[in-house]
Amino acid sequence: MPDKKVNDDEEEFLASPVVKANLPLLERTGVISYIDSLTRNITNYKNLLTKGLEIFNHSTIDEIIEATVLQISDHSQPSLTAFLWKPNQNKETIIIKAYRDKKQVDVPLAVDTIAPFEQFFRQYPSPINFDLLSYMIKNDTAIAGFRPIQPVIVVPILGQMGLYGIVLISSKISGNEYTQEELLYFQQLMSFVSQAMKNLLHYEHSVRDVKTGLYNHGFFMTRLNEEVARAKRAGYDSSVIVMDVDKFKNFNDTYGHLAGDQVLESIALAIKQSVRAEDIPSRFGGEEFTVLLPCMDRSSARIVAERLRNTISVMTVPWEKPLPQVTISLGVCTFDNAVDIEANEIIRRADEALYLSKQYGRNRTTIWGSGLMFKMIKKGYVQ
């Protein structure tokens, strides 16, 4: 949208009697077209700053990407825009999202990593024509994965931690070629995107466990303390699950620590896929995991715990040699405002229930409580 202040200034300039008297000369010498160009650039820069601030205000990578797609679409109207980015800078795994007409679509991109482009874009950190990139990088295997969507422009998203991602921009809907002005605009827009991504990635690194991608112990305890305070005010039930991998030492001792790491990563993935968006799954330390279940009573928490136990007991851990079946033992503690209880005591109770699960057979769930069944389990009357 044109800037009203800039347009008013331009109209005031053109209305000047001196300018009117010399208008043919100004047009022949290109002064008027130059003023028009400056006006467009000022408007674009103001728009870029406005959109850049909007991008900074988003709190997730998905929101950043969608805001960027909207900006690219409004500015240049490409037929397709695809984002490839690394959610974890310590791993090569990438996520792909593509948009047509500002709506997300599936695309046949067979790309598993953007690592082959890291060194190139560190040396040439600017948008580049896809054909020129293909010629310069001399890696047909890496380039082949991009060809199904026929990109015209490739834009790197770079930051201090390296190549965060790549944006593939297909031909314009109009069929016109991209101008140097548009390429510069893409580059400037990506400087905002990379900074916003860097901020989010740094925050994520501060609250997440590097190995599993789950929340770390510190973040979990912060959220648990907040949930305890809310439960006391509102009076609703919330629950905590503590789980531990059965005989985990055997995996490390028999198959090596890398196999043990793969077990932990597989369990973390299963946990993420089994809980709600509002739940807080974490790696509490070593082979112990926790899940905070806000607004969930004891019976519902037991269902979640059993779902986790069953899912993990049948999962296959990808490894070069077949690994023994993985099982977990779980303890559950539910809390509300009826009893004055702190976060550390909740963890202690869930740990006590977990210990009973270990003691009486492993691969089972125990609910902490003062009821008869819990007392019987604790005393060994129930196996």
C-alpha positions as CSV (number, residue, x, y, z in Angstrom):
1,M,0.0,0.0,0.0
2,P,1.5,3.4,-1.0
3,D,2.7,5.6,1.8
4,K,0.3,8.6,2.1
5,K,2.9,11.0,3.4
6,V,5.3,10.2,0.6
7,N,2.6,10.6,-2.1
8,D,1.5,13.9,-0.5
9,D,5.1,15.2,-0.7
10,E,5.4,14.1,-4.3
11,E,2.2,15.8,-5.3
12,E,3.3,19.0,-3.5
13,F,6.6,18.9,-5.5
14,L,4.8,18.4,-8.8
15,A,2.4,21.2,-8.0
16,S,5.2,23.7,-7.7
17,P,5.0,26.4,-10.4
18,V,8.7,26.0,-11.2
19,V,8.3,22.3,-11.7
20,K,5.2,22.7,-13.8
21,A,7.0,25.1,-16.1
22,N,9.9,22.7,-16.6
23,L,8.0,19.4,-16.5
24,P,8.8,18.4,-20.1
25,L,12.5,18.8,-19.4
26,L,12.3,16.9,-16.1
27,E,10.5,14.1,-17.8
28,R,13.0,14.0,-20.7
29,T,16.0,13.9,-18.4
30,G,14.5,11.2,-16.2
31,V,14.1,13.3,-13.1
32,I,10.4,12.4,-12.7
33,S,11.0,8.6,-13.2
34,Y,13.8,8.9,-10.7
35,I,11.5,10.5,-8.2
36,D,9.0,7.8,-8.8
37,S,11.6,5.2,-8.2
38,L,12.7,6.8,-4.9
39,T,9.1,7.0,-3.9
40,R,8.6,3.3,-4.5
41,N,11.8,2.4,-2.6
42,I,10.8,4.5,0.4
43,T,7.4,2.9,0.5
44,N,9.0,-0.6,0.2
45,Y,11.5,0.1,3.0
46,K,8.7,1.4,5.3
47,N,6.6,-1.6,4.5
48,L,9.6,-3.9,5.1
49,L,10.3,-2.4,8.5
50,T,6.6,-2.7,9.4
51,K,6.5,-6.4,8.3
52,G,9.9,-7.1,9.9
53,L,8.6,-5.9,13.3
54,E,5.5,-8.1,12.8
55,I,7.7,-11.1,12.2
56,F,9.7,-10.3,15.4
57,N,6.5,-10.4,17.4
58,H,5.6,-14.0,16.4
59,S,6.3,-16.6,19.0
60,T,6.7,-19.8,16.9
61,I,8.6,-20.7,13.7
62,D,5.4,-21.6,12.0
63,E,4.0,-18.1,12.6
64,I,7.2,-16.6,11.4
65,I,7.1,-18.6,8.2
66,E,3.4,-17.8,7.5
67,A,4.1,-14.1,8.0
68,T,7.1,-14.3,5.6
69,V,5.1,-16.1,3.0
70,L,2.3,-13.5,3.2
71,Q,4.9,-10.8,2.7
72,I,6.6,-12.5,-0.3
73,S,3.2,-13.2,-1.9
74,D,2.0,-9.6,-1.5
75,H,5.3,-8.2,-2.8
76,S,6.0,-10.5,-5.8
77,Q,3.1,-13.0,-6.2
78,P,5.1,-16.2,-6.8
79,S,3.2,-19.3,-7.9
80,L,4.8,-21.3,-5.1
81,T,7.0,-20.7,-2.0
82,A,8.6,-23.5,-0.1
83,F,10.5,-23.2,3.2
84,L,13.1,-25.8,4.3
85,W,14.5,-25.3,7.7
86,K,16.3,-27.1,10.6
87,P,14.3,-27.0,13.8
88,N,17.4,-28.2,15.7
89,Q,20.7,-26.8,14.6
90,N,22.5,-29.8,16.2
91,K,20.8,-32.2,13.7
92,E,20.4,-32.3,10.0
93,T,16.7,-33.2,10.0
94,I,14.7,-30.6,8.2
95,I,11.0,-29.7,8.0
96,I,9.4,-28.6,4.7
97,K,6.4,-26.3,4.3
98,A,5.1,-25.0,0.9
99,Y,2.5,-22.4,0.1
100,R,0.4,-21.6,-3.0
101,D,-1.9,-18.6,-2.9
102,K,-0.9,-18.2,0.8
103,K,-2.3,-21.6,1.6
104,Q,-0.2,-24.5,2.7
105,V,0.1,-27.4,0.2
106,D,1.9,-30.7,-0.1
107,V,4.9,-30.7,-2.5
108,P,7.0,-33.7,-3.8
109,L,10.3,-32.5,-2.4
110,A,12.7,-35.4,-1.7
111,V,15.1,-33.4,0.4
112,D,16.5,-34.8,3.7
113,T,19.1,-32.2,4.5
114,I,20.3,-28.7,3.5
115,A,23.9,-29.4,4.6
116,P,25.3,-29.4,1.0
117,F,24.4,-25.8,0.7
118,E,25.9,-24.5,4.0
119,Q,29.4,-23.7,2.7
120,F,28.1,-22.2,-0.5
121,F,25.7,-19.8,1.2
122,R,28.2,-18.8,3.8
123,Q,30.4,-17.6,0.9
124,Y,27.5,-16.2,-1.2
125,P,24.8,-15.1,1.3
126,S,22.4,-13.7,-1.2
127,P,19.3,-14.8,-3.2
128,I,20.4,-16.6,-6.3
129,N,18.9,-17.8,-9.5
130,F,18.3,-21.6,-9.3
131,D,20.0,-22.4,-12.6
132,L,23.1,-20.4,-11.5
133,L,23.1,-22.2,-8.1
134,S,22.9,-25.6,-9.9
135,Y,25.9,-24.6,-12.0
136,M,28.0,-23.2,-9.2
137,I,27.4,-25.8,-6.5
138,K,28.1,-28.8,-8.8
139,N,26.1,-31.3,-6.7
140,D,23.5,-32.8,-8.9
141,T,22.2,-35.1,-6.1
142,A,21.5,-32.2,-3.8
143,I,19.9,-30.0,-6.5
144,A,17.7,-32.8,-7.9
145,G,15.5,-32.8,-4.8
146,F,14.5,-29.2,-5.5
147,R,13.5,-29.7,-9.2
148,P,10.0,-31.1,-8.8
149,I,8.7,-27.6,-7.9
150,Q,10.8,-25.8,-10.5
151,P,12.2,-23.0,-8.3
152,V,13.4,-19.9,-10.0
153,I,15.0,-18.1,-6.9
154,V,16.7,-19.7,-3.9
155,V,17.0,-17.5,-0.8
156,P,19.2,-18.5,2.2
157,I,18.2,-17.9,5.8
158,L,21.5,-17.3,7.5
159,G,22.5,-16.5,11.1
160,Q,25.3,-16.8,13.5
161,M,24.7,-20.5,13.9
162,G,24.9,-21.1,10.2
163,L,22.3,-21.9,7.6
164,Y,18.9,-22.0,9.4
165,G,17.0,-22.7,6.2
166,I,16.3,-22.2,2.5
167,V,13.4,-20.6,0.7
168,L,12.5,-21.8,-2.8
169,I,10.5,-19.3,-4.9
170,S,8.9,-20.5,-8.1
171,S,8.0,-18.4,-11.1
172,K,5.6,-15.5,-10.8
173,I,1.9,-16.0,-11.5
174,S,2.2,-13.2,-14.1
175,G,5.1,-14.9,-15.9
176,N,7.3,-11.9,-15.5
177,E,10.9,-12.3,-14.3
178,Y,12.1,-11.3,-10.9
179,T,13.9,-7.9,-10.8
180,Q,17.1,-7.0,-9.0
181,E,14.9,-4.8,-6.7
182,E,12.9,-7.9,-5.7
183,L,16.0,-10.0,-5.1
184,L,17.3,-7.2,-2.8
185,Y,13.9,-7.1,-1.1
186,F,14.0,-10.9,-0.5
187,Q,17.5,-10.6,1.0
188,Q,16.5,-7.8,3.3
189,L,13.4,-9.6,4.4
190,M,15.4,-12.7,5.2
191,S,17.6,-10.7,7.5
192,F,14.5,-10.1,9.7
193,V,13.5,-13.7,9.4
194,S,16.9,-15.1,10.3
195,Q,17.1,-12.8,13.4
196,A,13.6,-13.8,14.5
197,M,14.5,-17.5,14.0
198,K,17.8,-17.1,15.9
199,N,16.0,-15.5,18.9
200,L,13.4,-18.4,19.0
201,L,16.1,-21.1,18.5
202,H,18.2,-19.6,21.3
203,Y,15.1,-19.6,23.5
204,E,14.3,-23.2,22.5
205,H,17.9,-24.2,23.4
206,S,17.5,-22.7,26.8
207,V,14.4,-24.7,27.6
208,R,14.9,-27.9,25.7
209,D,17.0,-31.0,26.1
210,V,19.4,-31.2,23.2
211,K,19.4,-34.9,22.8
212,T,15.6,-35.6,22.8
213,G,14.0,-32.2,22.0
214,L,11.8,-32.4,25.0
215,Y,11.7,-29.7,27.6
216,N,14.5,-29.7,30.1
217,H,14.4,-30.2,33.9
218,G,14.6,-26.5,34.7
219,F,11.7,-25.5,32.4
220,F,9.6,-28.4,33.6
221,M,10.0,-27.3,37.3
222,T,9.2,-23.7,36.4
223,R,5.9,-24.8,34.7
224,L,5.1,-27.2,37.5
225,N,5.4,-24.4,40.1
226,E,3.2,-22.2,38.0
227,E,0.6,-25.0,37.6
228,V,0.6,-25.7,41.4
229,A,-0.1,-22.0,42.0
230,R,-2.9,-22.0,39.4
231,A,-4.4,-25.2,40.9
232,K,-4.5,-23.6,44.3
233,R,-6.3,-20.6,43.0
234,A,-8.8,-22.3,40.7
235,G,-9.3,-25.6,42.5
236,Y,-8.9,-27.9,39.5
237,D,-6.9,-31.2,39.3
238,S,-3.6,-31.5,37.5
239,S,-1.3,-34.4,37.3
240,V,2.4,-35.4,36.8
241,I,3.7,-38.6,35.3
242,V,7.3,-39.7,36.1
243,M,8.6,-42.5,34.0
244,D,11.9,-44.4,33.8
245,V,13.3,-46.8,31.2
246,D,13.5,-50.4,32.5
247,K,17.0,-51.9,32.6
248,F,18.4,-49.0,30.6
249,K,21.9,-49.8,31.6
250,N,21.7,-53.0,29.6
251,F,21.3,-51.1,26.4
252,N,24.4,-49.0,27.0
253,D,26.5,-51.9,28.3
254,T,25.5,-54.4,25.6
255,Y,24.9,-52.3,22.5
256,G,26.8,-49.1,23.3
257,H,25.9,-45.5,24.3
258,L,24.8,-44.6,20.8
259,A,22.2,-47.3,20.9
260,G,21.1,-46.0,24.3
261,D,20.8,-42.5,22.9
262,Q,18.6,-43.9,20.1
263,V,16.4,-45.5,22.6
264,L,16.0,-42.2,24.5
265,E,15.2,-40.3,21.2
266,S,12.6,-42.9,20.2
267,I,10.9,-42.7,23.6
268,A,10.9,-38.9,23.4
269,L,9.2,-39.1,20.0
270,A,6.6,-41.5,21.3
271,I,5.9,-39.2,24.3
272,K,5.5,-36.1,22.0
273,Q,3.0,-38.0,19.8
274,S,1.0,-39.3,22.8
275,V,0.3,-36.1,24.8
276,R,-1.7,-32.9,24.2
277,A,-0.3,-29.6,22.9
278,E,-0.8,-28.0,26.3
279,D,1.1,-30.8,28.2
280,I,4.7,-30.4,29.2
281,P,6.9,-33.5,28.4
282,S,10.5,-33.3,29.6
283,R,13.6,-35.3,30.0
284,F,14.1,-35.0,33.7
285,G,17.6,-36.5,33.6
286,G,19.4,-39.6,32.4
287,E,16.7,-42.1,31.4
288,E,13.9,-40.5,33.4
289,F,11.1,-38.5,31.7
290,T,8.2,-36.5,33.1
291,V,5.0,-35.1,31.8
292,L,3.0,-32.3,33.4
293,L,-0.8,-32.7,32.6
294,P,-2.6,-29.5,33.4
295,C,-6.3,-29.8,34.2
296,M,-6.2,-33.5,34.3
297,D,-7.6,-35.7,37.1
298,R,-6.3,-39.0,38.4
299,S,-8.3,-41.3,36.2
300,S,-7.5,-39.4,33.0
301,A,-3.8,-39.3,33.9
302,R,-3.8,-43.0,34.4
303,I,-5.2,-43.4,30.9
304,V,-2.5,-41.2,29.5
305,A,0.2,-43.1,31.4
306,E,-1.1,-46.5,30.2
307,R,-1.2,-45.2,26.6
308,L,2.5,-44.1,26.9
309,R,3.4,-47.5,28.5
310,N,1.7,-49.5,25.8
311,T,3.0,-47.4,22.9
312,I,6.6,-47.7,24.1
313,S,6.2,-51.4,24.8
314,V,5.4,-52.2,21.2
315,M,7.6,-49.6,19.4
316,T,10.6,-50.6,17.3
317,V,13.8,-48.6,17.9
318,P,15.7,-48.1,14.6
319,W,19.2,-49.6,15.0
320,E,21.7,-51.5,12.9
321,K,21.2,-54.6,15.1
322,P,17.8,-55.6,16.6
323,L,17.5,-54.2,20.1
324,P,15.5,-55.8,22.9
325,Q,12.0,-54.5,23.4
326,V,11.9,-51.3,25.4
327,T,9.6,-50.9,28.4
328,I,9.0,-48.2,30.9
329,S,7.7,-48.0,34.5
330,L,5.6,-45.1,35.5
331,G,4.4,-43.2,38.6
332,V,1.5,-40.7,38.6
333,C,0.7,-38.0,41.2
334,T,-2.4,-35.8,41.0
335,F,-2.8,-32.5,42.9
336,D,-5.4,-29.8,43.5
337,N,-6.1,-27.1,46.1
338,A,-7.4,-29.5,48.7
339,V,-3.9,-30.2,50.2
340,D,-1.2,-27.6,50.4
341,I,1.6,-29.2,48.4
342,E,4.7,-27.9,46.6
343,A,6.3,-29.0,43.4
344,N,9.1,-31.0,44.9
345,E,6.7,-33.0,47.0
346,I,4.6,-33.8,43.9
347,I,7.8,-35.1,42.2
348,R,8.7,-37.1,45.3
349,R,5.3,-38.8,45.4
350,A,5.3,-39.6,41.7
351,D,8.8,-41.0,42.2
352,E,7.6,-43.1,45.0
353,A,4.8,-44.5,42.8
354,L,7.4,-45.1,40.1
355,Y,9.6,-47.0,42.6
356,L,6.7,-49.3,43.4
357,S,6.2,-50.0,39.7
358,K,9.8,-51.0,39.4
359,Q,9.7,-53.1,42.6
360,Y,6.6,-55.0,41.5
361,G,7.4,-56.1,38.0
362,R,8.4,-53.1,35.9
363,N,6.4,-52.2,32.7
364,R,3.5,-51.0,34.8
365,T,1.8,-47.8,36.1
366,T,1.3,-47.0,39.8
367,I,-0.9,-44.1,41.0
368,W,0.3,-42.4,44.2
369,G,-2.5,-42.1,46.8
370,S,-3.6,-42.9,50.3
371,G,-6.3,-45.3,49.1
372,L,-6.4,-49.0,50.1
373,M,-5.0,-50.2,46.7
374,F,-2.0,-48.0,46.9
375,K,-1.3,-49.1,50.5
376,M,-1.6,-52.8,49.5
377,I,0.8,-52.3,46.6
378,K,3.2,-50.4,48.8
379,K,3.2,-53.2,51.4
380,G,3.6,-55.9,48.8
381,Y,0.1,-57.4,49.0
382,V,-0.6,-56.8,45.4
383,Q,1.8,-57.9,42.7
